[in-house]
């Protein structure tokens, strides 16, 4: 190669390097015009490279757009499915619990009448938009226990007149969780010469499925009043403070969880506090503090308690569970509100333990009588005959 060609090549290389460095630094230079010639001369294959790069980028962009499009379409569908899954799961759990109430001989619920000075406001469900939250299975147990944290409020003194208390007070249908208490209520109504007998329904019929509000009126002037067990009310008032309201629910700390997995005890104890909560398992809640304590003792004694009827296993979420757990309280209305707002996953991650009650003989007789469907027309005919005789 001659000296002239070497000098030309060296000149082109120097100009190209200067042009690139100046362009990267974002500065204008007189050398850029000179280096432009070298870049044009040395980039004969640039159009092909550029075309291939653009095609590759186009494919990647199309893939991203398709993903976003599918996500945009599927997101509302998945959110709707999640809402209904949680609400249906909660309704199925509430269906396990039986409520008892008084009816007349025509099988209509007996309504407790209260005087009204003013017409109460018409109930209108409020449809609010709630951004759904996904369950964090690493902190799920901690989040579950936080549901049972009662906010302490300062005590305030207030005076009310009887007229103020009567204003707008709705008529109520008393629904008892304790069948013996409902039987006493029926006996008291009979003493007042009122037609009354025992009837039963399920808790999910009171907490209506997919209802957006928490006031479940038979009509605009009547409300269902769930009466919990007396010990539950006393415990909730003492534990939750005088500001507690609603239907009491209880759990133990550490909580008990339900699973169908047949794990060894050692594996379970090692996973209890280190691994995340299994999405197929459920956390257990109770309707009385006594049942929560007794069931905890049973599970702690056997380490893994198996229910032979259902095939479910009950375990305590702790490596070394204490002998006496802390029994926490919350309200069913609070959990119901969470399920029907931004946290529907509680509907399928909780299991309700139905309360067990030892029936009195009088209550057993009333329940047998309530199952006899022929008594309703007989009582109706008896009522008509009594009216004719008068």
C-alpha positions as CSV (number, residue, x, y, z in Angstrom):
1,X,0.0,0.0,0.0
2,X,1.4,3.4,-1.0
3,X,1.9,6.2,1.4
4,X,-1.0,8.2,-0.1
5,X,-3.5,5.4,0.5
6,X,-2.3,4.9,4.1
7,X,-2.7,8.6,4.8
8,X,-6.3,8.6,3.4
9,X,-7.3,5.6,5.5
10,X,-5.8,7.1,8.6
11,X,-7.6,10.4,7.9
12,X,-10.9,8.6,7.5
13,X,-10.5,6.6,10.7
14,X,-9.6,9.7,12.7
15,X,-12.6,11.6,11.4
16,X,-14.9,8.8,12.1
17,X,-13.7,8.5,15.7
18,X,-14.0,12.2,16.2
19,X,-17.6,12.3,14.7
20,X,-18.7,9.5,16.9
21,X,-17.2,10.9,20.1
22,X,-18.7,14.3,19.4
23,X,-22.1,12.9,18.7
24,X,-22.1,10.9,21.9
25,X,-21.2,14.0,23.9
26,X,-24.1,15.9,22.2
27,X,-21.8,18.8,21.0
28,X,-21.6,20.3,17.5
29,X,-18.2,20.2,15.9
30,X,-16.6,21.2,12.7
31,X,-15.3,17.7,12.5
32,X,-18.8,16.2,12.3
33,X,-19.1,17.4,8.7
34,X,-15.9,15.8,7.8
35,X,-16.6,12.6,9.7
36,X,-20.0,12.3,7.9
37,X,-18.2,11.4,4.7
38,X,-16.4,8.5,6.5
39,X,-19.6,7.2,8.1
40,X,-21.3,7.2,4.7
41,X,-18.4,5.5,3.0
42,X,-18.1,2.8,5.7
43,X,-21.8,2.0,6.3
44,X,-22.9,0.3,3.1
45,X,-24.7,-2.4,5.0
46,X,-26.5,0.0,7.4
47,X,-29.9,-0.2,5.5
48,X,-30.0,-4.0,5.9
49,X,-29.0,-3.8,9.6
50,X,-31.6,-1.1,10.2
51,X,-34.4,-3.1,8.5
52,X,-33.6,-6.3,10.5
53,X,-33.5,-4.4,13.7
54,X,-36.8,-2.7,13.0
55,X,-38.5,-6.0,12.2
56,X,-37.2,-7.5,15.4
57,X,-38.5,-4.5,17.4
58,X,-41.8,-4.6,15.6
59,X,-42.3,-8.2,16.7
60,X,-41.5,-7.4,20.3
61,X,-43.8,-4.4,20.3
62,X,-46.6,-6.5,18.8
63,X,-46.2,-9.1,21.6
64,X,-46.3,-6.5,24.3
65,X,-49.4,-4.9,22.8
66,X,-51.1,-8.3,22.6
67,X,-50.3,-9.0,26.2
68,X,-51.6,-5.6,27.3
69,X,-54.8,-6.2,25.2
70,X,-55.4,-9.5,26.8
71,X,-54.7,-8.1,30.2
72,X,-57.1,-5.2,29.6
73,X,-59.9,-7.6,28.5
74,X,-59.3,-10.3,31.2
75,X,-58.7,-8.0,34.2
76,X,-62.4,-7.0,34.7
77,X,-63.4,-10.7,34.1
78,X,-60.9,-12.0,36.7
79,X,-61.9,-9.3,39.2
80,X,-65.6,-10.2,38.8
81,X,-64.8,-13.9,39.3
82,X,-62.7,-13.1,42.4
83,X,-65.6,-11.1,43.9
84,X,-68.2,-13.8,43.3
85,X,-65.8,-16.5,44.5
86,X,-65.3,-14.7,47.8
87,X,-69.0,-13.8,48.3
88,X,-70.2,-17.3,47.4
89,X,-67.6,-18.8,49.7
90,X,-68.7,-16.7,52.6
91,X,-72.3,-17.5,51.9
92,X,-71.6,-21.2,51.9
93,X,-69.9,-20.9,55.3
94,X,-72.8,-18.9,56.8
95,X,-75.1,-21.6,55.5
96,X,-73.7,-24.0,58.2
97,X,-75.1,-21.8,61.0
98,X,-78.7,-22.2,62.0
99,X,-80.8,-19.3,63.4
100,X,-84.0,-19.7,65.4
101,X,-87.0,-17.3,65.5
102,X,-90.6,-17.1,66.5
103,X,-93.5,-17.4,64.0
104,X,-97.3,-17.3,64.4
105,X,-99.6,-20.1,63.4
106,X,-99.7,-18.8,59.8
107,X,-95.9,-19.3,59.7
108,X,-95.2,-15.6,59.5
109,X,-92.3,-14.2,61.6
110,X,-93.4,-12.3,64.7
111,X,-92.2,-8.7,64.5
112,X,-91.4,-6.8,67.6
113,X,-93.2,-3.5,67.2
114,X,-91.8,-0.2,68.3
115,X,-93.5,3.2,68.4
116,X,-92.4,5.6,65.6
117,X,-92.6,9.4,65.7
118,X,-91.1,9.7,62.3
119,X,-90.8,7.5,59.2
120,X,-87.3,6.0,58.9
121,X,-85.2,6.7,55.9
122,X,-85.5,4.3,53.0
123,X,-82.6,2.0,52.8
124,X,-80.6,2.3,49.5
125,X,-77.6,0.1,48.9
126,X,-74.5,2.1,48.1
127,X,-72.6,0.7,45.1
128,X,-69.0,1.8,45.6
129,X,-66.0,0.9,43.5
130,X,-63.3,-0.9,45.5
131,X,-59.9,-1.7,44.1
132,X,-59.4,-5.4,44.7
133,X,-56.5,-6.5,46.9
134,X,-54.7,-9.8,46.3
135,X,-53.9,-12.1,49.3
136,X,-50.3,-12.0,50.4
137,X,-49.8,-15.6,51.6
138,X,-46.5,-14.7,53.3
139,X,-48.3,-12.3,55.6
140,X,-51.8,-13.8,55.5
141,X,-51.9,-15.0,59.1
142,X,-50.7,-11.7,60.4
143,X,-53.4,-9.9,58.2
144,X,-56.0,-12.3,59.6
145,X,-55.2,-11.5,63.2
146,X,-55.3,-7.8,62.4
147,X,-59.0,-8.3,61.6
148,X,-59.5,-9.1,65.2
149,X,-57.8,-5.9,66.5
150,X,-60.4,-3.6,68.2
151,X,-59.9,0.1,67.9
152,X,-60.2,1.7,71.3
153,X,-62.4,4.7,71.5
154,X,-62.6,7.2,74.3
155,X,-65.7,7.0,76.5
156,X,-68.1,9.9,76.0
157,X,-71.0,10.8,78.2
158,X,-74.3,11.6,76.5
159,X,-77.9,11.9,77.5
160,X,-80.9,10.9,75.4
161,X,-84.6,11.4,75.9
162,X,-87.1,8.6,75.4
163,X,-88.6,10.6,72.5
164,X,-85.2,10.7,70.7
165,X,-84.7,6.9,71.2
166,X,-88.1,6.1,69.8
167,X,-87.7,8.3,66.7
168,X,-86.9,6.2,63.6
169,X,-86.5,3.0,65.5
170,X,-87.3,0.1,63.1
171,X,-89.4,-2.9,63.9
172,X,-87.3,-6.0,64.4
173,X,-87.4,-9.8,63.9
174,X,-85.4,-11.5,66.6
175,X,-83.1,-14.3,65.2
176,X,-81.4,-16.3,68.0
177,X,-78.2,-18.3,67.7
178,X,-79.1,-20.1,70.9
179,X,-82.2,-22.3,70.3
180,X,-82.9,-22.6,74.1
181,X,-83.1,-18.8,74.3
182,X,-85.5,-18.7,71.4
183,X,-87.6,-21.4,73.1
184,X,-87.8,-19.1,76.2
185,X,-88.8,-16.3,73.9
186,X,-91.7,-18.4,72.4
187,X,-92.9,-19.4,75.9
188,X,-92.9,-15.7,77.0
189,X,-95.0,-14.8,73.9
190,X,-97.5,-17.6,74.7
191,X,-97.8,-16.2,78.2
192,X,-98.9,-12.9,76.7
193,X,-101.6,-14.8,74.8
194,X,-99.8,-14.5,71.5
195,X,-99.7,-17.2,68.9
196,X,-96.0,-18.3,68.7
197,X,-94.0,-21.4,67.8
198,X,-90.4,-22.1,66.9
199,X,-88.9,-21.9,63.4
200,X,-85.4,-22.0,62.0
201,X,-83.5,-20.6,59.1
202,X,-79.8,-20.2,58.0
203,X,-77.5,-17.4,58.7
204,X,-76.8,-16.8,54.9
205,X,-80.5,-15.9,54.4
206,X,-80.1,-13.0,56.8
207,X,-76.7,-11.9,55.3
208,X,-78.1,-12.0,51.8
209,X,-75.8,-13.2,49.0
210,X,-74.2,-10.4,46.9
211,X,-75.9,-7.7,49.1
212,X,-73.9,-4.5,49.0
213,X,-75.2,-3.1,52.3
214,X,-75.5,-4.5,55.8
215,X,-79.2,-3.6,56.6
216,X,-81.3,-6.5,55.6
217,X,-84.8,-5.3,55.7
218,X,-87.9,-7.5,55.1
219,X,-89.5,-4.2,54.1
220,X,-88.5,-0.6,54.6
221,X,-89.6,-0.5,58.2
222,X,-88.4,-3.9,59.5
223,X,-84.9,-5.1,60.2
224,X,-83.5,-8.6,61.2
225,X,-81.8,-8.6,64.5
226,X,-79.3,-11.4,65.1
227,X,-79.1,-12.3,68.8
228,X,-75.7,-14.0,69.6
229,X,-75.0,-16.2,72.5
230,X,-74.9,-14.4,75.9
231,X,-71.4,-15.5,76.7
232,X,-70.2,-14.1,73.3
233,X,-71.8,-10.8,74.0
234,X,-70.3,-10.5,77.5
235,X,-66.8,-11.5,76.2
236,X,-67.0,-9.2,73.2
237,X,-68.0,-6.3,75.5
238,X,-65.2,-6.9,78.0
239,X,-62.6,-7.7,75.4
240,X,-63.6,-5.3,72.6
241,X,-64.7,-2.5,74.9
242,X,-68.0,-0.9,75.3
243,X,-67.9,0.4,71.7
244,X,-68.1,-3.2,70.3
245,X,-71.1,-3.7,68.0
246,X,-72.2,-6.5,65.6
247,X,-72.2,-10.3,65.7
248,X,-69.2,-11.5,67.7
249,X,-66.7,-13.9,66.0
250,X,-63.6,-15.4,67.7
251,X,-60.3,-16.9,66.9
252,X,-57.2,-18.0,68.8
253,X,-53.7,-16.5,68.7
254,X,-51.9,-18.5,67.3
255,X,-54.8,-19.4,65.0
256,X,-56.0,-22.9,63.9
257,X,-56.0,-23.7,60.2
258,X,-57.8,-26.4,58.3
259,X,-56.1,-28.5,55.6
260,X,-56.7,-31.7,53.6
261,X,-53.0,-32.4,53.2
262,X,-51.6,-35.4,54.9
263,X,-48.2,-33.9,56.0
264,X,-46.0,-35.3,58.7
265,X,-45.9,-33.4,61.9
266,X,-42.3,-32.5,61.6
267,X,-42.8,-31.0,58.1
268,X,-45.8,-29.1,59.3
269,X,-44.0,-27.6,62.3
270,X,-41.1,-26.5,60.2
271,X,-43.3,-24.9,57.7
272,X,-45.7,-23.2,60.1
273,X,-43.8,-20.0,60.6
274,X,-41.3,-20.1,57.8
275,X,-43.2,-20.8,54.6
276,X,-46.1,-19.0,53.2
277,X,-49.7,-20.0,53.9
278,X,-51.1,-22.6,51.5
279,X,-53.8,-21.1,49.3
280,X,-55.9,-24.3,49.7
281,X,-56.0,-24.2,53.5
282,X,-58.4,-22.2,55.6
283,X,-58.3,-20.3,58.9
284,X,-60.8,-21.2,61.6
285,X,-63.2,-18.9,63.3
286,X,-65.8,-19.6,66.1
287,X,-69.0,-18.1,67.4
288,X,-68.2,-18.6,71.1
289,X,-65.0,-18.0,73.1
290,X,-65.5,-21.3,75.0
291,X,-65.6,-23.4,71.8
292,X,-62.4,-21.6,70.5
293,X,-60.5,-22.5,73.7
294,X,-61.8,-26.1,73.9
295,X,-61.0,-26.8,70.2
296,X,-57.5,-25.3,70.6
297,X,-56.8,-27.6,73.5
298,X,-57.9,-30.6,71.5
299,X,-55.7,-29.7,68.5
300,X,-52.7,-28.8,70.7
301,X,-53.0,-32.1,72.6
302,X,-53.1,-34.2,69.4
303,X,-50.8,-31.9,67.4
304,X,-52.8,-32.9,64.3
305,X,-56.5,-33.4,64.8
306,X,-58.4,-35.2,62.1
307,X,-62.2,-35.0,61.6
308,X,-63.3,-38.5,60.6
309,X,-66.5,-37.2,59.0
310,X,-64.9,-34.6,56.7
311,X,-61.4,-36.0,56.4
312,X,-60.0,-32.5,57.3
313,X,-56.9,-32.0,59.4
314,X,-56.7,-29.2,62.0
315,X,-53.3,-27.7,63.0
316,X,-52.0,-24.7,65.0
317,X,-50.0,-22.1,63.1
318,X,-47.0,-22.2,65.4
319,X,-43.9,-24.3,66.1
320,X,-44.5,-24.2,69.8
321,X,-48.1,-23.3,70.6
322,X,-48.7,-21.9,74.1
323,X,-50.9,-23.9,76.5
324,X,-53.4,-21.0,76.8
325,X,-54.1,-19.0,73.6
326,X,-55.2,-15.5,73.4
327,X,-58.8,-15.4,72.2
328,X,-59.5,-12.5,69.9
329,X,-62.8,-11.1,68.9
330,X,-64.2,-9.3,65.8
331,X,-67.6,-8.8,64.2
332,X,-69.2,-10.8,61.4
333,X,-70.3,-7.5,59.9
334,X,-66.7,-6.4,59.7
335,X,-65.6,-9.5,57.8
336,X,-68.7,-9.4,55.6
337,X,-67.8,-5.8,54.7
338,X,-64.3,-6.7,53.8
339,X,-65.5,-9.6,51.5
340,X,-68.0,-7.3,49.8
341,X,-65.5,-4.5,49.2
342,X,-61.7,-4.8,48.5
343,X,-60.8,-8.1,50.1
344,X,-63.1,-10.8,48.8
345,X,-60.4,-13.5,49.4
346,X,-61.5,-13.8,53.0
347,X,-64.6,-15.4,51.8
348,X,-62.8,-18.6,50.6
349,X,-59.9,-18.5,53.1
350,X,-62.0,-18.7,56.3
351,X,-63.9,-21.6,57.7
352,X,-66.7,-21.0,60.3
353,X,-67.1,-23.6,63.0
354,X,-70.9,-24.0,63.6
355,X,-71.8,-23.6,67.3
356,X,-72.9,-26.7,69.2
357,X,-75.7,-26.4,71.8
358,X,-77.1,-28.9,74.2
359,X,-80.9,-28.7,73.6
360,X,-83.3,-28.7,76.5
361,X,-86.3,-31.1,76.3
362,X,-88.7,-28.3,75.7
363,X,-86.6,-27.0,72.8
364,X,-86.4,-30.5,71.3
365,X,-90.1,-30.8,71.4
366,X,-90.6,-27.3,69.7
367,X,-88.1,-28.2,67.0
368,X,-89.9,-31.5,66.2
369,X,-93.2,-29.6,66.1
370,X,-91.7,-27.0,63.7
371,X,-90.7,-29.8,61.2
372,X,-94.3,-31.0,61.1
373,X,-95.7,-29.2,58.0
374,X,-99.3,-30.4,58.7
375,X,-99.5,-28.2,61.8
376,X,-99.6,-25.0,59.8
377,X,-103.0,-25.6,58.1
378,X,-104.3,-27.1,61.4
379,X,-103.4,-24.0,63.3
380,X,-105.0,-21.9,60.6
381,X,-108.2,-23.9,60.7
382,X,-108.2,-23.8,64.5
383,X,-107.8,-20.0,64.4
384,X,-110.8,-19.7,62.0
385,X,-113.0,-21.9,64.2
386,X,-112.1,-20.0,67.3
387,X,-113.1,-16.8,65.5
388,X,-116.5,-18.3,64.4
389,X,-117.2,-19.4,68.0
390,X,-116.8,-15.9,69.3
